[in-house]
Structures are given as C-alpha cells and as structure tokens.
Amino acid sequence: MSLKIRNLKSSLFRILLLVPAGYWVYLIGSGSIGVDPAKTLNHKTGEIALYYILFNLLLGILISFSFRFPVFLRFLLMQRRFVGVLSFVFLIFHIFLYLTMEGFETKAWTQLVTKTYLIFGLGAWIILFALAVTSNDFSVRRLGVKRWKRFHRLVYIASALFTAHILSIEKTDLIKYGSLLLSLWGLQIIRVLWVWRKKRITRKVINAKQV
Amino acid sequence: MMKEQITPEFLFLHRRELIQKGFLLGMASVFPKWAFGATSFPAKKNEKYGLPDKDLVLTKEDVATSYNNFYEFSLEKGEVKTKVEKWNFNSKDWKIEISGLVEKKKSYSVEELCELAGGIEERIYRFRCVEAWSMVVPWTGFPLARLIEKLKPKSSAKFVKFQSFSDQKIGSNMSELPQYPWPYTEGLTLAEAMNPLTLIATGMYGKTLPKQNGAPLRLVTPWKYGFKSIKSIVKIEFTDVQPKTLWSSLAPAEYGFYANVNPQVDHPRWSQATERILDSSFFPKRKPTLMFNGYEKEVADLYKGLDLAKNY
C-alpha cells in the first residue's frame, strides 16, 4: 500500500476525531454554550477525553482477542498514540477550566486535600502527562520498544484512578458512566483470563512437542 | 426635520404597549381593583424586598430562565428549557391539593390560592444553588404565611410537606431515573413555612412562571439552597412528622432536611464557602457565600440551639 493513501486515511481519521471538539468550539462561537460555559466545558472536555482513552483501551482488548491482525486493526493501532495525546490535550483544558472555576487563589489547593476525587483525578492526570510527553518516536528510541511499552502500561493505573475520580464525583450521570466503566473493567478481567489461558495452552503444546 | 421631531426609538417600539398602559391607567383610576387586583401581572413591588445588596445586579431574565435544575425533564440544566416545550400546560387546569392536619382541606386553583392569600407582590431575592452558583431573581408571589393563616392548620401540625407532579407524561425524564423516589418532595418546619421570607411564587420578571422555572407555582425559600424551592407544586400537606424529601432520601450524606445556606459547612464533594454569580460569561464573578444566604437577621432565630453542622 502506498504511503500516500495511508496518510490520507489517517488524516481523515484524525479529522473525524476532532469533530466533537469542533462542535463545542462552534457552540462557544455561536454563543449557545449556555449560562455557565466554564462548568459545561469542564464537564465536556473530561467526557470527551474519557471516550478517547476508552477507544485506546478497547483497542488493546480487541487485539488480545484477535488471532491475526486484520488490516483495520493495524491501521487503528497506528492511531493510538495520536488518540492518546489528543485525550491529554482535552485534559489540559479540563484542569484549566476547573482552576478558572475554583479560582487560581488558594481555594483549589485547599480543596485538593479534602476532596478525594481531586486526588484521584490529579493522579490520573500526572500519569497521562508522562505518557503524553513520551508519545513520540524519539522517546520510543530512547527508551527502547520494550521499556517504552512497559512504561505505557501505566495507563492501567491511570484508568483505575480516573474510574475512581468519575465514580466519586458523578451523581446525576452515575448510571451512564458506571455502566461504561464497569464494562471496561469486566472486559479487562476477561482479557487477562483469556491471555493467561492462551499462554497456558501454548505452553502445553510446546511441552507436548518436546516429549 | 428637527431632531426633536423624531420619535425616540424606545417610544416608537413600544407605542402599542404605551397606549395599552395608558388605557389601563385610565381604567384603573375608575376601577382601582384592576390595578391592584389580587392576581394580575406585573404585581406591585414590595419595597422592603428590593435589590438585597447594592453591589448585586439582577440576573438577566434569559439566564435565569435557561439554566434550570428540573430533573423531571433533564439532567442538563441548559436543556430543560427545550424539554418542557412538549409539556401541554394550562395554568387554569392546575389544582393544588391541601391536605393533612388542616381545617380547609380542599383542591384549589392557582387563582384561588392567590386570592385566598390576599394577592401577589414582587420581591427580589438572592438565589443560591447547592452547586455553588447563584443568581438574583425578582419573584412574584405571596408569602406562604398569609395562605397558611387562612388554611388554619391544626395545633398538631408541625411540618409542611410539598409535592410536585408525579405524572410521567409531563416529566419526560422521570422514567429515565427509576431510582429516584418520585414525585419530587420537599418540606419545611411550620415555623419556617410561617417565616415572612417564605414565598409561593407564581411568577418571575413580572410575568407568570415559565414552565422550566416551575409553573404554575413553586416555593421560594431564599435562605436555603435552591433544591428546597420545589417547583410545580400539586400538593401541600400539613403533618406532625418530618417529611422525607427527595434529595435527603437519595443522598442523605449530602443533602439534609434543613439545607440552609452555610459557608462553613461544605458539601462532601465541594466547598460552599464561595459562589459563582452566573451571567453566562466565561469567568463569572465569585463572591463569598453569606450565612443563610444573607438572610441571617430574618431566619437565624429559627435555628437557635441547633447544631447546623449536623443538621445541614
């Protein structure tokens, strides 16, 4: 496949990913963002970032379950880094908007100690920050593919943290996010069991061959 | 043409209204009841309850009418305004049932209640939501105390329970929230209900209440968080036990029966020390929240000897 077509495809895919952001920018521009824009956008940026991360995590799960890599999976796999960085860009806005709401003064910092959801959220943010700044070819080369991959498994700790963050702050949409996150973790558990079983079977096959 | 001969834009745009008002003024001098009628809009301003603070400005009408916590319709505050459009509402058909430990048990229309309470008036109140935002709203209505006096509660009545509609055909979002103990229920102690501040609002900004703000009538208790001010009331019951309210049943650790505005008692998930005065700008002004939302003088006596940190 020529490089050009692949580039075109990935450009289209990336533009598609930016549609929700474009929609919200349009709402701001047309003045229909509502009475409390900062609050609305704080919520929305968090939500959109969550969907991007879920996309990446689900892709990982899908890969574990597939024996061969279909072409579309290979394509999506190549987009993972972009999607991850994009989600972090949204999380920068997410935190910035929170700070404008709570005031840059002392308040946000005193709340950090008393409100546990903020600790969870900040923890996830710091991890995702580290992953975002190492999402480039230079870092992959520098760390080596193996170490880079292992380092980026921190995303699972981050996802545990943002699960706690969302479930402890959400009240009104608890069912929506709760079911979403619960199915994610359900799938992760099935995935671990699956991979474990697959490994055992291959080991058995190898052992049988050796006999 | 001289400059003075040009009709000012204001007068030109309001010419019909001016003629109408002139006519009404003329008629009112002949029939005073038309002007100071029990229930006509806009109602007379009660000067005692003008702008509560000279630093405050009245919230713009379109802000106050397009940002509503009304879960029966939507969880999104900005969406309620469009969701209520489907509600085929007619104020004339609305009945409010008065029941419980009270002499005048009966179903009343909105008009009847307003007349019974001796007419409506306009008051400007601070409005503080438990979500730490606030507005300043001109309500039209009558003090609940004046109605209660006429309804004659029995001496055993200690609380007043309010209920909103339970019709899922009205509240299109109610079936989406099956874990909520519908209908929306609120309550006050009888002493709170009798406080002169407690208002039953039938209008805002000089007009009848928009659907999204709780048409045709709602409670307004300005020293309490907004969720106490139940919308679209269909039933007022006098009881001797503290009513179970929707929010205190759903999340007892976060929402109590009293729900008095108190900057010293935080919500478990956020601080109540300050509030953002919403005006649809990106960076709304923030101000320190006042004890009892600035109505300490009027209501502090109601809670003497009560531990407000425990009875939040």
HADDOCK unambig.tbl for C-alpha pairs under 7 A between the chains (distance, minus, plus):
assign (segid A and resid 34 and name CA) (segid B and resid 78 and name CA) 6.11 0.50 0.50
assign (segid A and resid 34 and name CA) (segid B and resid 280 and name CA) 6.30 0.50 0.50
assign (segid A and resid 35 and name CA) (segid B and resid 63 and name CA) 5.97 0.50 0.50
assign (segid A and resid 35 and name CA) (segid B and resid 67 and name CA) 6.36 0.50 0.50
assign (segid A and resid 35 and name CA) (segid B and resid 278 and name CA) 6.62 0.50 0.50
assign (segid A and resid 35 and name CA) (segid B and resid 279 and name CA) 6.24 0.50 0.50
assign (segid A and resid 35 and name CA) (segid B and resid 280 and name CA) 3.78 0.50 0.50
assign (segid A and resid 36 and name CA) (segid B and resid 278 and name CA) 6.45 0.50 0.50
assign (segid A and resid 36 and name CA) (segid B and resid 280 and name CA) 5.27 0.50 0.50
assign (segid A and resid 36 and name CA) (segid B and resid 281 and name CA) 6.93 0.50 0.50
assign (segid A and resid 37 and name CA) (segid B and resid 280 and name CA) 6.63 0.50 0.50
assign (segid A and resid 37 and name CA) (segid B and resid 281 and name CA) 6.91 0.50 0.50
assign (segid A and resid 37 and name CA) (segid B and resid 282 and name CA) 5.55 0.50 0.50
assign (segid A and resid 38 and name CA) (segid B and resid 282 and name CA) 5.62 0.50 0.50
assign (segid A and resid 115 and name CA) (segid B and resid 269 and name CA) 6.01 0.50 0.50
assign (segid A and resid 169 and name CA) (segid B and resid 269 and name CA) 6.90 0.50 0.50
assign (segid A and resid 172 and name CA) (segid B and resid 75 and name CA) 6.70 0.50 0.50
